């Protein structure tokens, strides 16, 4: 992802996601992991991974959407 897309996501995309989805809820992940009866350390590692992937996928989706939007309005600079 280019620096401009990362900056846009960090200042705008994160806020929009937080408002639209209520933010990332790690307690929900822990609730879903509970029936698996994993050790607490394993649950923590999994919750961290899910959080990391959530942020990465969200940033990638934002960058692709931003690129598409700029392309559609005629800004072809890359």
VENVEN-V38970 format. One record per backbone hydrogen bond with DSSP energy under -0.5 kcal/mol. NH is the residue of the N-H (numbers start at 1). CO is the residue of the C=O. If there is no record, write none. Layout:
# VENVEN-V38970
nh	co
NH	CO
NH	CO
This chain:
# VENVEN-V38970
nh	co
6	2
7	3
8	4
9	5
10	6
11	7
12	8
13	8
14	9
16	12
17	13
18	14
19	15
20	16
21	17
22	18
23	17
26	24
28	25
29	25
30	26
31	27
32	28
33	29
34	30
35	31
36	33
37	34
43	39
44	40
45	41
46	42
47	43
48	44
49	45
50	46
51	47
52	48
53	49
54	50
55	51
56	52
57	53
58	54
59	55
60	56
61	57
62	58
63	59
64	60
65	61
66	62
67	63
68	64
69	65
70	66
71	67
72	68
73	69
74	71
75	70
76	74
